[in-house]
Amino acid sequence: MADPFVPVHLSVNWFIVNNSSLNRGSSLLTVDEACSRPRGEQSDRPGNTEKEEKPISATLLGYEILKEREKFTVYKILIKRPEGGSWLIFRRYADFCMLSDQLRELFPGFHQALPPKRRFKDNYDGSFLEKRRLGLQTFLENLMLHKHISTSEPVTYFLSADDPSSPFYSTEESRAFCETLEQKNHRLLRELLEKQREVDSLTKSLEDKENYIDLLWRKKQVKIVDFVTLRKSEKSHISFLVLLHLLFISSCENKNILPTIEASRLQTENYSCGCC
């Protein structure tokens, strides 16, 4: 499983100081001057003003833990040319060790150390792999500071500078990496299906809640309409009673009934007073 890491760019100004020469006030030696040239190669003449070419850069992006016959880790490295163009390569820790041994043999003054090996603990622990990645990144950056080392045959072969289309050293590593990518692809597809089911479930729940809210709103509207209708009905009923009362009064006046009723009411009051 891949664990991506942010590339760490180290701003390094490497130089070697000769204590005896420093005491005598002489100038400092640069790394390229301190490192021995390849065996059999003569040094450049003092008057040589040949234009120096910028070296390619190598950035360790992360690592992959692969499983073939045995479990191993490959480190993903991004290679960039100064004039443009880039490619990816994948190297194991053993490949770095082989490169270091070749450079020590070719350049006797080469003393760039690799991160130490781990023999009795888990080599696939995340924190350990991250520390090793940083150490390997420092190792590569130090190589690029040496003009003759960075353009040597072992480094060119290690970085696949002559053939960027072959990111692996062996078909076994390439096959293991493809199988790892296939397993990762299946895992991501399963996770995608699970997320899709979760989204569908949440969408259905949201639709049910929206339908329930709409039902409550319709019931509220029906109650408002019933109340308004009832109020109108009550007003109509009262108006009808008032109209009936007025009609009754009008009918009584036309038939002279009201004077008779008023006379009976007075007689009743007089009778009540006499009894008292």
DOMARZA-827447 format. One record per residue (C-alpha): residue number from 1; residue in three letters; z negated, y, x negated. Coordinates in steps of 0.001 Angstrom, whole numbers. Last residue first. Layout:
N
> resi/resn/up/north/east
> NUM/ala/Z/Y/X
...
***
This chain:
276
> resi/resn/up/north/east
> 276/cys/-46735/43467/98177
> 275/cys/-44918/41812/100981
> 274/gly/-43414/45091/101958
> 273/cys/-41986/45640/98411
> 272/ser/-40204/42253/98378
> 271/tyr/-38648/42913/101709
> 270/asn/-37326/46243/100462
> 269/glu/-35738/44581/97355
> 268/thr/-34050/41919/99480
> 267/gln/-32685/44514/101814
> 266/leu/-31254/46450/98896
> 265/arg/-29435/43343/97465
> 264/ser/-28007/42524/100881
> 263/ala/-26616/46056/101128
> 262/glu/-24980/45770/97640
> 261/ile/-23336/42481/98560
> 260/thr/-21976/43971/101765
> 259/pro/-20667/47000/99882
> 258/leu/-18942/44649/97296
> 257/ile/-17140/42532/99851
> 256/asn/-14877/45286/101064
> 255/lys/-11869/42891/100895
> 254/asn/-9870/44965/98350
> 253/glu/-12940/45634/96246
> 252/cys/-13763/41934/96008
> 251/ser/-10261/41073/94862
> 250/ser/-10354/43680/92080
> 249/ile/-13681/42368/90852
> 248/phe/-12357/38799/90754
> 247/leu/-9225/39888/88901
> 246/leu/-11346/41698/86326
> 245/his/-13472/38606/85812
> 244/leu/-10395/36397/85410
> 243/leu/-8982/38804/82803
> 242/val/-12216/38759/80870
> 241/leu/-12305/34984/81023
> 240/phe/-8677/34720/79796
> 239/ser/-9336/37121/76946
> 238/ile/-12284/35023/75910
> 237/his/-10122/31873/75906
> 236/ser/-7350/33553/73902
> 235/lys/-9846/34777/71305
> 234/glu/-11264/31287/71027
> 233/ser/-7773/29821/70593
> 232/lys/-6900/32333/67877
> 231/arg/-10082/31491/66043
> 230/leu/-9323/27793/66367
> 229/thr/-5801/28253/64973
> 228/val/-7153/30199/61998
> 227/phe/-9711/27457/61318
> 226/asp/-7101/24712/61595
> 225/val/-4782/26557/59126
> 224/ile/-7597/26954/56603
> 223/lys/-8508/23288/56931
> 222/val/-4886/22254/56362
> 221/gln/-4673/24425/53209
> 220/lys/-7800/22805/51814
> 219/lys/-6371/19377/52477
> 218/arg/-3171/20362/50663
> 217/trp/-5147/21582/47630
> 216/leu/-7161/18380/47510
> 215/leu/-3938/16339/47536
> 214/asp/-2427/18463/44746
> 213/ile/-5541/17953/42611
> 212/tyr/-5303/14195/43174
> 211/asn/-1600/14190/42236
> 210/glu/-2350/16142/39043
> 209/lys/-5106/13709/38159
> 208/asp/-2797/10746/38653
> 207/glu/-58/12402/36557
> 206/leu/-2517/13052/33720
> 205/ser/-3670/9429/33749
> 204/lys/-60/8234/33603
> 203/thr/679/10567/30660
> 202/leu/-2460/9392/28836
> 201/ser/-1403/5779/29245
> 200/asp/2143/6512/28083
> 199/val/827/8354/25022
> 198/glu/-1476/5445/24136
> 197/arg/1392/2995/24514
> 196/gln/3519/5176/22230
> 195/lys/728/5338/19649
> 194/glu/501/1546/19656
> 193/leu/4275/1255/19291
> 192/leu/4257/3700/16356
> 191/glu/1431/1798/14659
> 190/arg/3417/-1413/14988
> 189/leu/6515/300/13553
> 188/leu/4468/1685/10654
> 187/arg/3191/-1791/9833
> 186/his/6693/-3257/9967
> 185/asn/7983/-530/7608
> 184/lys/5076/-1070/5226
> 183/gln/5911/-4757/5074
> 182/glu/9554/-3915/4336
> 181/leu/8552/-1396/1673
> 180/thr/6357/-4016/21
> 179/glu/9203/-6518/138
> 178/cys/11518/-3983/-1504
> 177/phe/8934/-3317/-4244
> 176/ala/8516/-7019/-4907
> 175/arg/12282/-7456/-5184
> 174/ser/12596/-4541/-7626
> 173/glu/9679/-5781/-9718
> 172/glu/11217/-9251/-9904
> 171/thr/14665/-7786/-10639
> 170/ser/13276/-6313/-13856
> 169/tyr/12957/-2931/-15596
> 168/phe/13039/-942/-12391
> 167/pro/14581/2467/-11523
> 166/ser/18143/1354/-12327
> 165/ser/20529/4065/-11057
> 164/pro/19196/6606/-13584
> 163/asp/21153/4898/-16414
> 162/asp/21081/6928/-19652
> 161/ala/17845/8760/-18811
> 160/ser/16183/5575/-17567
> 159/leu/12818/7191/-18448
> 158/phe/11707/4183/-20552
> 157/tyr/15148/3841/-22135
> 156/thr/15209/7489/-23180
> 155/val/11608/7201/-24396
> 154/pro/12389/4124/-26510
> 153/glu/15651/5680/-27878
> 152/ser/14121/8939/-29051
> 151/thr/14818/12225/-27268
> 150/ser/11204/12895/-26249
> 149/ile/9951/11745/-29658
> 148/his/12157/14071/-31680
> 147/lys/11330/17165/-29655
> 146/his/7659/16384/-29212
> 145/leu/6145/18292/-26256
> 144/met/7736/15817/-23811
> 143/leu/5587/13020/-25211
> 142/asn/2422/15026/-24488
> 141/glu/3519/15424/-20872
> 140/leu/3996/11677/-20572
> 139/phe/511/10871/-21916
> 138/thr/-1087/13498/-19664
> 137/gln/579/11890/-16641
> 136/leu/-617/8478/-17808
> 135/gly/-4188/9771/-17938
> 134/leu/-3897/11342/-14481
> 133/arg/-2558/8076/-13052
> 132/arg/-5363/6130/-14730
> 131/lys/-7952/8375/-13106
> 130/glu/-6257/7883/-9710
> 129/leu/-6063/4128/-10216
> 128/phe/-9801/3975/-10955
> 127/ser/-10663/6054/-7887
> 126/gly/-8527/3849/-5654
> 125/asp/-9837/505/-6905
> 124/tyr/-6984/-1822/-7745
> 123/asn/-8097/-2839/-11250
> 122/asp/-11355/-4291/-9917
> 121/lys/-13717/-4851/-12829
> 120/phe/-13937/-7046/-15952
> 119/arg/-10855/-6054/-17958
> 118/arg/-10107/-2397/-17432
> 117/lys/-7674/-964/-19965
> 116/pro/-8133/2476/-21485
> 115/pro/-6016/5525/-20610
> 114/leu/-3234/5843/-23206
> 113/ala/-3730/7578/-26535
> 112/gln/-1191/9808/-28279
> 111/his/-1412/9099/-32012
> 110/phe/2136/9295/-33361
> 109/gly/2099/9879/-37133
> 108/pro/3824/6593/-37909
> 107/phe/6774/7459/-35611
> 106/leu/8993/4417/-34987
> 105/glu/6192/1861/-35022
> 104/arg/3793/4075/-33106
> 103/leu/6603/4908/-30670
> 102/gln/7315/1242/-29987
> 101/asp/3608/508/-29417
> 100/ser/3304/3432/-26981
> 99/leu/6382/2301/-25050
> 98/met/4989/-1225/-24722
> 97/cys/1650/149/-23474
> 96/phe/3456/2351/-20922
> 95/asp/5403/-682/-19708
> 94/ala/2141/-2648/-19402
> 93/tyr/830/72/-17064
> 92/arg/3747/-656/-14774
> 91/arg/6767/1588/-14296
> 90/phe/8777/2801/-11321
> 89/ile/11590/5358/-11733
> 88/leu/12762/8169/-9497
> 87/trp/15716/10507/-10041
> 86/ser/16500/14169/-10656
> 85/gly/19445/16486/-11201
> 84/gly/19596/19993/-12612
> 83/glu/20141/21615/-16011
> 82/pro/16493/21062/-16969
> 81/arg/16718/17369/-16001
> 80/lys/14068/16020/-13665
> 79/ile/12334/12619/-13646
> 78/leu/9948/11727/-10829
> 77/ile/7617/8833/-11686
> 76/lys/6224/6232/-9276
> 75/tyr/3599/3996/-10849
> 74/val/3660/239/-10322
> 73/thr/590/-1852/-9601
> 72/phe/248/-5640/-9697
> 71/lys/-718/-8575/-7487
> 70/glu/620/-11957/-8467
> 69/arg/3494/-14072/-7267
> 68/glu/4871/-11018/-5478
> 67/lys/2396/-8441/-4227
> 66/leu/2835/-4762/-5014
> 65/ile/289/-1934/-5281
> 64/glu/2306/1290/-5299
> 63/tyr/1516/4415/-7325
> 62/gly/1650/8194/-7249
> 61/leu/3867/11169/-8128
> 60/leu/3780/10923/-11931
> 59/thr/5906/13828/-13148
> 58/ala/8389/13504/-16025
> 57/ser/10268/16530/-17358
> 56/ile/13524/16539/-19331
> 55/pro/13499/18267/-22667
> 54/lys/14899/21790/-23178
> 53/glu/17616/21875/-25786
> 52/glu/17071/23747/-29036
> 51/lys/19945/25856/-30336
> 50/glu/20730/24989/-33948
> 49/thr/19413/27595/-36343
> 48/asn/19366/25393/-39465
> 47/gly/18427/27536/-42459
> 46/pro/15334/25555/-43317
> 45/arg/17245/22255/-43455
> 44/asp/16238/19628/-40923
> 43/ser/14193/16675/-42170
> 42/gln/15852/13430/-43176
> 41/glu/15695/10389/-40919
> 40/gly/15126/6955/-42482
> 39/arg/11844/6364/-40663
> 38/pro/11516/8579/-37626
> 37/arg/9944/11968/-38350
> 36/ser/6223/12231/-38837
> 35/cys/4241/14220/-36333
> 34/ala/2523/17285/-37831
> 33/glu/5620/19484/-37689
> 32/asp/6421/18500/-34073
> 31/val/2788/19039/-33112
> 30/thr/2664/22500/-34631
> 29/leu/900/23190/-37888
> 28/leu/-1275/26257/-38138
> 27/ser/-648/28907/-40793
> 26/ser/-2421/29031/-44182
> 25/gly/-5637/30959/-44691
> 24/arg/-7028/28679/-47433
> 23/asn/-9782/27529/-45123
> 22/leu/-7178/26728/-42469
> 21/ser/-5236/24676/-45045
> 20/ser/-8295/22533/-45707
> 19/asn/-9125/22172/-42025
> 18/asn/-5607/21164/-40994
> 17/val/-5305/22155/-37361
> 16/ile/-3113/20188/-34967
> 15/phe/-1539/21790/-31955
> 14/trp/-1277/21124/-28247
> 13/asn/-869/24005/-25828
> 12/val/-1426/22256/-22535
> 11/ser/-922/23548/-19024
> 10/leu/-1453/20342/-17144
> 9/his/597/19725/-14033
> 8/val/-1145/17384/-11638
> 7/pro/1140/15809/-9043
> 6/val/-460/15510/-5598
> 5/phe/-1245/11909/-4838
> 4/pro/267/9422/-2435
> 3/asp/-1547/6120/-1885
> 2/ala/967/3371/-1344
> 1/met/0/0/0
***
